[in-house]
Amino acid sequence: MTEEGKARPAMGAREWGLLIALSVVWGGSFFFVEVALADFPPFTLVLGRVGLAAACLWLFLAASGRIPRLDARLCGAFLVMGALNNALPFSLIACGVRFISPAPWRRS
């Protein structure tokens, strides 16, 4: 209920489509991590994943003309944020997937 006491409208086809797309992308990352771990160690996989994402974001910024001026403070903030928000969680997920399959039908 909203503040005025009116119910919010139900989710439409667009919202359901976005939710399904999000679940496919999010769940697919676990599947592909499990597949990639057959050929790469966990930290190499994370380095490639985070490095590729950083390169793509940097190219997007360059193409849009929005490359920020980098100083030591900003680089340090980006390093801490990248480590805590990307490298650490992806490393833990990759290490965990080695021992626990995200696919419940594959557990034995």
N, C-alpha and C positions, 0 to 999 in steps of 0.2 A: 504494500500500500504506500502511496505517496503521502506527502504532508496534508494534502487536501482531502484525503480519504478515498481517492480514486485508485483503482487497481491499474497497474501498468499493463500495457498491451502485451499480448503473447508474442513470442519470437516468431518472426516471419521467415520466409524461405531464404532471404539473404543472410540473416543471422545464423540460421541452421547451417547454411553452406559455409560460412566463415568458421563456425565451430568445428565442423567436420574437417575443413582444410587445416585448421590449427592442430587438430588431433592427429591427422595423418603426418604432418610435418614433425610434430613433437615426438610422436611414437616412432616414426621412421628413423629418427636419429639414433634411438636405442638399437634398432635392428641393424643399421649400417655400422654402428660402433662394434657390435658383436661380430659382424662379418669381417670388418677390417682388422679386428684383433687376431684373426687367424694368420695375418701376414705381417703385422706391425706391433711393436711393443706399445703399451699404453701411452707413455709420455711422448713418443714419436708421433703417435696418432693425434694427441692433443696439440702438440706443436704445429703439425700440419693444418689441423682444423682452425686453430686460433690464428695462425699466420696467414692462411688463405682468407679468412674473414677480415683481418686487419688490412690486407692488401686490397681487397675489394672495396672496403669502406674508404681507404685512402684514395683509390682511383675515382670513386664516386665524388668525394670532396674535390678532387682536382678537376674533374669534368664539370662540376657545378661552380667552380671558382670560389670555394669556401674553405680553403686550407687555412687553418689557424696559425698564428705566429707561435712558435714553440719556444718556451723558455724552460729553465730547469724545474721550476715549480709546477708548470703544467705537465711536463713530461713525467715528473714524479707522481702527480695525481693520476695520470693515465695509466702508469705502470701499476700503481696500487689498485685502481679500479679494475683493470684488466686481470690482475692476478686473483682478486677476490671474487669477481663476478663471472669470470670465464675460465681461466686456467685451473684454478683449484676445483670448482665443481666438475668440470669436464674430466679432470684427472681422477677424481674420486669415482665418477660414473664409469670411466673406462676400467679402472682397477676393480670395481665391484662387478662389472659385467663379466670379467674373467672367471669369477667364482659363482655368480648367480645369473642365470639366464633371464632376460626380461620377458621371454616367451614362456608362459606357464605350461604349454603343451610339450615343451622340450625338456622339462625337468624330469630327472629320473633318480 
